Every structure is written in C-alpha cells, then in structure tokens.
C-alpha cells in the first residue's frame, strides 16, 4: 500500500492487523474486508492478501483501527501428538512439530516444551518477548497423567507439600545434567482412578520443565505411561484434533494481554 518499498517498515496482513487491534476475529475480519467495509488511506480494499503497516490509516465503517504495538503478535495452540519433538530439526531424523505445522508457522517459537512421548497443548508465537514472558511465567499448567501403579499416601503428601530430591535422575532424559531438584507443592490434583496396575490423575503445576512430572513420579517407583497437557495459562485444547493448530480466541488473547500488561 505504498509502504512496501520501505524495508524498515514492518508489513502485516490486513486481517491480522484488524484482529490484533480490534475485537474482530480473523475470520470476521476477512468477511468485513470482502464486504468492502475496510478502507486504507481513504481507499476501499477487498483483497484479502493486502498488507499494511502501522503508518497506514485503516478504517472499518469510517472507524479508525489504531495499531497497538503491544498487540502485534500472534499466538497459536498446537495439539502435539506423541512421537514428535518440540524442536526445529532432529539429528536422528525424528519427526518434529514443524513437520506437522503449516509452513506459515515455521518461524514461530514454542513456549516451553513437551517431550517426545508426551502430548497436548503447545503454544507458539512469532514474538520473542511473548515467548520469553510465558515460558518463564508461573501460569498454571494442567496435565492428565497415567502411571503404572498406585497413588499412595506418600505420593499424595509429596504432591501437597512438595519434596526436595538430591537424586532426581529417575525419569530424566538420559543426557540431562540436572540431578537434584526441588518440587514445589502441586497447586491442585485429582485422582481419577487408583489401583495396583495403573492410576490416572489430573495435576496442576506452575512449571513442568526438565521432565518434572516424570521425575516426580519415578521417585516413587511410578512410571508415567501417558502424559497429556490439557491447558497452559487458561488456553486449552477445546475440541482441537491431535496434530492440528488454531489461533487463540478473542477471550484468550484478552487474558494474555492482561497478564503481559501486569507483568
């Protein structure tokens, strides 16, 4: 739109610009654009491929859509399946999340990780600042876990009170250099089934780094058979199929902005 020759000005797809700076979703923005309700610098635009910068005057029905630099980022949710690594590439040739994600997300960075055998919510963003803020946050993470044994009173005590281990190598990755770990009390837990053969539970913690849950349960002789992250900071899978991604909803973006503003 007249600014594309200036390499110092960042251009953003019009529907993304509208959704990030208003209460419209991208899908709603597309419909508004196609209906001829959007003008850029006084000219009606209906091409969905149009890109704009913060220097352009964008209006919907004569109402100015102002660029908010703090909102000019995208976050997506990916439902990671088992058998994928959260990394750009693997020397062993194993499948990564970027093999499944659409090519337009190749530059997105993951907010935290799930190991090869785990599944569920992975958030990714095109903003390094957002990634760093959320990765090191104390936002709640909700997991559903299946272990190969019984949840005893000893395990429950450790979940409620926390535990410090000099040797927390059981359950760790074989190449991990971290040996001792301090496990904070779980924010919450719910035992769904509990017997000698296997048990299922939901747990709420604030980190989950360095295979924290696998190490925790392994200390009590419990091998984690299945681990699925259901929610990260209030962003859940909803009905997102395994191996698929979606944009955050308007409410999820609002909660995220509120959190980042308060940090």
C-alpha positions as CSV (number, residue, x, y, z in Angstrom):
1,X,0.0,0.0,0.0
2,X,2.8,2.4,-0.9
3,X,5.0,1.3,2.0
4,X,6.2,-1.9,0.7
5,X,9.3,-0.3,-0.8
6,X,10.5,0.8,2.6
7,X,12.2,-2.2,4.1
8,X,12.3,-0.7,7.5
9,X,8.5,-0.7,7.9
10,X,7.0,-4.0,9.0
11,X,4.1,-5.1,7.0
12,X,1.2,-7.1,8.4
13,X,-1.6,-8.9,6.6
14,X,-4.7,-6.9,6.8
15,X,-6.9,-9.4,8.6
16,X,-4.2,-10.0,11.2
17,X,-3.9,-6.2,11.7
18,X,-7.6,-5.9,12.3
19,X,-7.9,-8.9,14.6
20,X,-5.0,-7.8,16.7
21,X,-6.2,-4.2,17.1
22,X,-10.0,-4.8,17.5
23,X,-12.5,-7.3,18.8
24,X,-12.9,-9.0,15.4
25,X,-11.5,-12.5,14.8
26,X,-9.5,-13.1,11.6
27,X,-12.4,-14.9,10.1
28,X,-14.7,-12.0,10.9
29,X,-12.1,-9.6,9.5
30,X,-12.0,-11.5,6.2
31,X,-15.7,-11.1,5.8
32,X,-15.6,-7.4,6.6
33,X,-12.8,-6.9,4.1
34,X,-14.6,-8.8,1.4
35,X,-17.8,-6.8,2.0
36,X,-16.0,-3.5,1.2
37,X,-16.2,-2.1,4.7
38,X,-12.5,-1.5,5.1
39,X,-10.5,1.5,3.8
40,X,-6.8,2.0,3.8
41,X,-5.7,5.6,3.4
42,X,-9.1,6.5,2.1
43,X,-9.4,3.7,-0.5
44,X,-11.7,0.7,-0.2
45,X,-9.8,-2.6,-0.1
46,X,-11.3,-6.0,-0.7
47,X,-8.2,-8.0,-1.5
48,X,-7.6,-10.4,1.4
49,X,-3.8,-10.6,0.6
50,X,-3.4,-6.8,1.3
51,X,-0.7,-5.9,3.8
52,X,-0.5,-2.7,5.9
53,X,1.9,-1.1,8.3
54,X,1.2,1.0,11.4
55,X,1.7,4.1,9.3
56,X,-1.4,3.3,7.2
57,X,-4.8,4.7,8.2
58,X,-7.1,1.7,8.4
59,X,-10.8,2.2,8.9
60,X,-13.8,-0.1,9.3
61,X,-17.1,1.8,8.5
62,X,-15.2,5.1,9.0
63,X,-14.0,4.0,12.4
64,X,-10.2,4.2,12.7
65,X,-8.4,0.9,13.7
66,X,-5.3,2.1,15.7
67,X,-2.2,0.0,15.8
68,X,-1.3,-1.2,19.3
69,X,2.4,-2.3,19.2
70,X,1.8,-4.4,22.3
71,X,-0.8,-6.4,20.5
72,X,1.1,-7.0,17.2
73,X,1.9,-10.6,17.8
74,X,0.3,-14.0,17.1
75,X,-0.1,-17.0,19.4
76,X,-1.3,-20.4,18.2
77,X,-2.2,-23.6,20.0
78,X,-0.9,-26.9,18.7
79,X,-2.2,-30.2,19.9
80,X,1.0,-32.1,19.8
81,X,0.8,-35.9,19.3
82,X,3.1,-38.4,20.8
83,X,6.2,-39.1,18.7
84,X,7.0,-35.5,17.8
85,X,9.9,-33.4,19.1
86,X,9.4,-29.8,20.0
87,X,12.4,-28.6,18.1
88,X,13.3,-27.2,14.6
89,X,15.2,-30.3,13.5
90,X,16.5,-33.6,14.9
91,X,19.9,-35.1,14.0
92,X,18.3,-38.6,14.2
93,X,15.7,-37.6,11.7
94,X,12.7,-38.0,14.1
95,X,9.5,-36.1,13.4
96,X,9.2,-32.6,14.8
97,X,6.2,-30.4,15.4
98,X,7.3,-28.3,12.4
99,X,6.7,-31.3,10.1
100,X,3.0,-31.1,11.0
101,X,2.5,-27.3,11.4
102,X,1.6,-25.2,8.3
103,X,4.6,-23.7,6.6
104,X,3.5,-20.2,7.6
105,X,4.3,-21.1,11.2
106,X,7.9,-22.2,10.5
107,X,9.3,-19.1,12.2
108,X,7.1,-19.4,15.3
109,X,8.8,-20.3,18.6
110,X,7.5,-22.8,21.1
111,X,6.6,-21.6,24.5
112,X,8.0,-24.4,26.6
113,X,8.3,-28.0,25.6
114,X,6.7,-31.4,25.8
115,X,8.9,-34.4,25.5
116,X,8.8,-37.0,22.6
117,X,6.4,-39.3,24.5
118,X,4.0,-36.6,25.8
119,X,1.1,-34.9,24.0
120,X,-1.2,-32.0,24.3
121,X,-1.1,-28.2,24.4
122,X,1.9,-26.4,22.9
123,X,1.7,-22.6,22.5
124,X,3.8,-21.0,19.8
125,X,4.3,-17.3,19.0
126,X,6.0,-15.0,16.4
127,X,7.0,-12.7,19.3
128,X,10.3,-13.5,21.2
129,X,9.1,-11.2,24.0
130,X,5.8,-13.1,24.4
131,X,7.6,-16.5,24.3
132,X,10.1,-15.5,26.9
133,X,7.4,-14.0,29.2
134,X,5.2,-17.0,29.1
135,X,8.0,-19.6,29.2
136,X,9.3,-18.2,32.5
137,X,5.9,-17.5,33.9
138,X,4.1,-19.1,36.9
139,X,0.9,-19.6,34.8
140,X,-0.9,-22.8,35.6
141,X,-0.3,-25.9,33.5
142,X,-2.9,-28.7,33.8
143,X,-1.9,-32.3,32.9
144,X,-3.6,-35.6,32.7
145,X,-1.3,-38.5,33.7
146,X,-1.4,-42.3,33.8
147,X,1.1,-44.1,35.9
148,X,1.8,-47.8,36.3
149,X,0.9,-48.3,39.9
150,X,-0.9,-46.9,42.9
151,X,-1.0,-43.3,44.2
152,X,-0.1,-43.9,47.9
153,X,-0.5,-41.5,50.8
154,X,3.3,-40.9,50.5
155,X,2.8,-39.7,46.9
156,X,-0.2,-37.5,47.9
157,X,1.9,-36.0,50.8
158,X,4.6,-35.0,48.3
159,X,2.1,-33.5,45.9
160,X,0.5,-31.4,48.7
161,X,3.7,-30.4,50.5
162,X,6.4,-30.6,47.8
163,X,9.6,-32.5,48.0
164,X,13.4,-31.9,47.6
165,X,15.4,-34.7,46.0
166,X,19.2,-35.0,45.9
167,X,18.9,-37.6,43.2
168,X,16.1,-36.9,40.8
169,X,17.6,-38.7,37.8
170,X,14.9,-41.4,37.6
171,X,12.5,-40.3,34.8
172,X,15.0,-37.8,33.5
173,X,16.3,-37.7,29.9
174,X,19.5,-39.8,29.6
175,X,21.5,-36.7,28.5
176,X,20.2,-34.4,31.3
177,X,22.9,-32.9,33.5
178,X,20.3,-32.0,36.2
179,X,20.5,-34.4,39.1
180,X,18.9,-32.7,42.2
181,X,15.5,-31.0,42.0
182,X,13.1,-29.2,44.3
183,X,9.4,-29.9,43.5
184,X,7.0,-27.2,44.7
185,X,3.6,-28.3,46.1
186,X,1.2,-29.0,43.3
187,X,-1.5,-26.3,43.0
188,X,-4.1,-29.0,42.8
189,X,-4.6,-32.7,42.0
190,X,-7.4,-35.0,41.4
191,X,-7.1,-38.8,41.5
192,X,-9.4,-40.2,38.8
193,X,-8.6,-43.9,39.2
194,X,-6.3,-45.6,41.7
195,X,-5.3,-49.3,41.7
196,X,-2.2,-51.5,41.8
197,X,-2.0,-51.9,38.0
198,X,-2.4,-48.3,37.0
199,X,-3.7,-44.9,38.2
200,X,-5.0,-41.8,36.4
201,X,-4.9,-38.3,37.8
202,X,-5.1,-34.6,36.9
203,X,-2.5,-32.3,38.3
204,X,-2.0,-28.5,38.2
205,X,1.6,-27.2,38.5
206,X,3.3,-23.9,37.5
207,X,6.4,-25.2,35.7
208,X,6.8,-28.7,34.2
209,X,10.4,-28.2,33.0
210,X,13.1,-30.8,32.7
211,X,10.6,-33.7,32.8
212,X,9.5,-32.6,36.2
213,X,6.4,-34.8,36.4
214,X,8.2,-37.9,35.1
215,X,11.0,-37.4,37.7
216,X,8.5,-36.8,40.5
217,X,6.5,-40.0,40.0
218,X,9.6,-42.0,39.1
219,X,11.0,-41.2,42.6
220,X,8.0,-43.3,44.0
221,X,8.6,-46.1,41.5
222,X,5.8,-45.0,39.3
223,X,6.5,-44.9,35.5
224,X,4.5,-42.3,33.6
225,X,2.7,-44.2,30.9
226,X,0.8,-41.3,29.4
227,X,1.2,-37.6,29.9
228,X,-1.1,-35.0,28.2
229,X,-1.1,-31.3,28.8
230,X,-4.7,-30.1,28.8
231,X,-4.2,-26.4,29.5
232,X,-1.5,-23.8,29.6
233,X,-2.4,-20.5,31.3
234,X,-6.1,-20.8,30.6
235,X,-5.6,-21.9,27.0
236,X,-7.0,-25.3,26.5
237,X,-7.3,-27.7,23.6
238,X,-11.1,-27.4,23.5
239,X,-12.0,-29.8,20.6
240,X,-8.8,-29.3,18.7
241,X,-7.8,-32.6,17.0
242,X,-4.4,-34.1,17.6
243,X,-1.8,-32.7,15.2
244,X,-3.9,-29.6,14.4
245,X,-3.4,-26.0,15.4
246,X,-5.7,-23.0,15.9
247,X,-5.4,-19.3,16.7
248,X,-6.2,-18.0,20.2
249,X,-9.8,-16.9,20.7
250,X,-10.6,-13.3,21.4
251,X,-11.1,-14.1,25.1
252,X,-7.8,-16.0,25.2
253,X,-6.0,-13.0,23.6
254,X,-7.6,-10.7,26.1
255,X,-6.5,-12.8,29.1
256,X,-3.0,-13.0,27.6
257,X,-2.7,-9.2,27.1
258,X,-3.9,-8.6,30.6
259,X,-1.3,-11.0,32.0
260,X,1.5,-9.4,29.9
261,X,0.4,-5.9,30.9
262,X,0.5,-6.8,34.6
263,X,4.0,-8.4,34.5
